[in-house]
Amino acid sequence: MARPRSLLVSMQLTIAGRAHDCRFNSTHRIFKGERRLTIKDDGDEHHYCLACAKRFMERDTERLRVLLTSVVGEQQEGAASRDD
């Protein structure tokens, strides 16, 4: 049986090896030694400050909750219609 696919991209918290700007908001500076969110996408690594990362995760967590609620509702409706 195939392994279930994850909807989440490869991401982890890493330590900045040098100072650079956040990929989402160039006014946010990530300094050497600070933690940042690193997302790997098609072989590229994109780095985001923790403030932007937090906003992404909060927004996307809510989107996933809404989708999960829809999926659960569809499954329950499908099960109920098969019981009839």
N, C-alpha and C positions, 0 to 999 in steps of 0.2 A: 504494500500500500504506500502511496506517495506521501511524503511529509507535508503537513498543512502549510500553506504559504502564509507568510506574515504580511500584513498591510503596512507595517512600520518599516521605514528605511533603516539602514544601519546608522545608528547614532550612539554617541557616548560623550561623557564629559572628559575633556583632556586639559592639559596644562599648556598654555601658550609658551612656545620656545623663543618668541620674539614679539615685540609690540606690533599691533596692526589694528585696522578698523573692523568693526562688526560688518558682516556681509549685508545684513538687512538695513542697518542704520549707520551710515559712515560718520555720524557725529558721536557714536559710541566707540570709545577706544578700549581695546583689550591690551593690557600691559603684560610684559614678560612675567611669567610665573602665575598669572591669574588663570582661574578655571574658565572654560568656555565650552559650548556645545559644538561638537564636530559631527557633521552629517556627511556620510559618504554617498555620492550619487554618480553613477556611471564612471567610477574610477577617480572622480574629483572629490576633494574634501572642502567643505564649506564651513566656515567658523562663525559662530554667533555669540554675542555677549549673553550673560545669564539673564539679564532683564528681558531681552528679546526672546530668548529661548523659553522663559517662563510664560510669556504671553502666547507664543505659538502653542505650547503644550496645553495651556488652559483652554484656548479656543478649540484646538483639535480634540481634546478630551470631550468637550461638550458635543462636538459634531459626531464623534464616535458613539456617545450615549444615545443621541437621537437616532442614529442609524441602527444601533442595537435594539432599541425599543421598537422600531419599525420591523426589523427582522423577526423579533420574538412575536410581535402581533401577527405577522404573516404566517408564521409557523402554527400559531394557535388557531388561526382561522382555517388553515389547511387541514389541521388535525380534526377540527370540529366538522368540517364539511365531509371528511372521509368517514366520520362516525355516523353520519346521517344515512 
